[in-house]
């Protein structure tokens, strides 16, 4: 079993940080590739982000918190 770290992605050229507004799955859920797993809000928009991996997700980031781009917010155990 391996662990893949999910980091807050840079969704726009000028994006420096984003606010985690919603987890669309619960920690310990099994997720599939392409499944929306969380929503992040930037200065201009709110976007759902899909899972790049399949496996069991462990959430790290907290709803309502603002994180710099590249901050680990979850892990997927494959």
BAMARRO-543911 format. One record per residue (C-alpha): x, y, z. Coordinates in steps of 0.1 Angstrom, whole numbers, padded with zeros to 4 digits, always signed. Example, Ala and Ser with C-alpha at 12.3 -4.5 7.8 and 13.67 -1.06 7.14 Angstrom:
REM BAMARRO-543911
+0123-0045+0078 +0137-0011+0071 
//
This chain:
REM BAMARRO-543911
+0000+0000+0000 +0013+0034-0009 +0003+0069+0003 -0003+0098-0022 -0004+0133-0008 -0029+0157-0023 -0018+0193-0022 -0040+0224-0028 -0036+0230-0065 -0029+0262-0083 -0061+0267-0102 -0052+0301-0118 -0019+0318-0127 -0024+0345-0100 -0037+0321-0073 -0016+0322-0042 -0040+0305-0017 -0075+0291-0015 -0102+0284+0011 -0114+0248+0016 -0151+0252+0015 -0164+0217+0015 -0154+0180+0016 -0175+0161-0008 -0164+0128+0007 -0158+0117+0043 -0124+0108+0057 -0118+0070+0053 -0141+0068+0022 -0130+0050-0009 -0127+0073-0038 -0122+0067-0076 -0102+0086-0102 -0121+0116-0114 -0145+0117-0085 -0151+0152-0070 -0136+0151-0035 -0135+0187-0023 -0144+0223-0032 -0120+0252-0030 -0128+0289-0032 -0104+0315-0046 -0108+0353-0050 -0128+0347-0082 -0146+0314-0081 -0154+0282-0063 -0142+0249-0079 -0147+0212-0072 -0115+0193-0074 -0114+0157-0086 -0093+0128-0072 -0063+0120-0093 -0060+0086-0076 -0082+0057-0065 -0080+0045-0029 -0090+0054+0007 -0089+0091+0015 -0077+0106+0048 -0086+0143+0051 -0061+0167+0066 -0074+0202+0057 -0102+0219+0077 -0133+0234+0061 -0132+0272+0063 -0094+0274+0064 -0073+0293+0039 -0043+0274+0026 -0013+0285+0004 -0010+0266-0029 +0009+0234-0024 -0002+0228+0012 -0011+0191+0019 -0048+0188+0025 -0054+0150+0022 -0038+0117+0016 -0050+0088-0005 -0039+0053+0004 -0038+0031-0027 
//
